[in-house]
Amino acid sequence: AKQPVKVLVTGAAGQIGYALVPMIARGAMLGPDQPVIIHMLDIEPAAEALNGVSMELIDAAFPLLKGVVATTDPVEACKGVNIAIMVGGFPRKEGMERKDVMSKNVSIYKAQASALEQHAAPGCKVLVVANPANTNALILKEFAPSIPEKNITCLTRLDHNRALGQISERLKVHVSDVKNVIIWGNHSSTQFPDVNHSTVKTGKGWKSVRELVSDDKWLNTEFITTVQQRGAAIIKARKLSSALSAASAACDHIHDWVLGTPKGTWVSMGVYSDGSYGIQPGLIYSFPVTCEKGNWSIVQGLKIDEFSRAKMDATARELIEEKSLAYSCLN
Ligand code: NDP
């Protein structure tokens, strides 16, 4: 039998956490034959709610779930974890300045970086979900220098899946017959959802999305803004931010990272830029990646037109700004 994998979820008493832990315990993240031990961290005011989640995990009698640790102690939470999903973060409240939110999150991610660095299992893979996700991941990387930068990522898979969903709805094809959209850049409204390399499975093989949609105006305007603003649309409808789709995307992200992307298919992940596509090295930027044997690599050689170039650079500029704002909070 396989050894259980230890998965940490921070902010586990929150609404994404509540949707995410049962998915992990059911095998949606690591596969139907992989036992798991779930570590849940939250802050003191959420301790009782966290205990409730812990009780529900026991009551669900998941066959793959070999143990639960629920704690408000970051050291205990990080001990020996193989995978860390960082969902906990300080929410932007009405009237708060961007700098104030950044400052709160910088101190959270700085502290959690040290706990992970000192106590996680070697080779621990980290996924940051909490916003500002790219910059929180960057802070985590800076303050956990012994964790290889290739092991620190942020979530843009939800945006990627939303883009697949929009194309699927428009063309009335199943979402699994659409592939290779790209989310470039920041997990924010400046992200660039790109369909220039995306294809759809038809009776006559894979055809380009641009050809099948044959409405460049829609693809260059409404499609992009719908994906960029989908989070806000869900808040408006649900009076709460997206949770089940965010949790599902976090599972997809780790699943494909650990178990690999299917041949000929890529996914979007926020990863440390090596300068590919002219994106400044040292940012956590969302790129198209393929994964094999637990490692991601950025898809190389895609042709970038002028329209895309401008959008890729604009979202990079926002990340450079966020980075300097984050650094100014450190002093
Ligand atoms: P959620 O579970 O809804 O969201 C958690 C984080 O994920 C937020 O930062 C949220 O950003 C972010 N996020 C990223 N992508 C998405 C997406 N596509 N849709 C929605 N959210 C997204 O928040 P809750 O408030 O329910 O739970 C947060 C938990 O974190 C609480 O249990 C709280 O106690 C804990 N917490 C932990 C802290 C710590 O570890 N020190 C500090 C503060 C809170 P956004 O805010 O932009 O929606």
Residues whose N, C-alpha, C, O or C-beta is under 5 A from the ligand:
A	BS01	NDP	G11 A12 A13 G14 Q15 I16 G17 D42 I43 A46 V87 G88 G89 F90 P91 R92 I108 V129 A130 N131 L158 S241 S242 A246
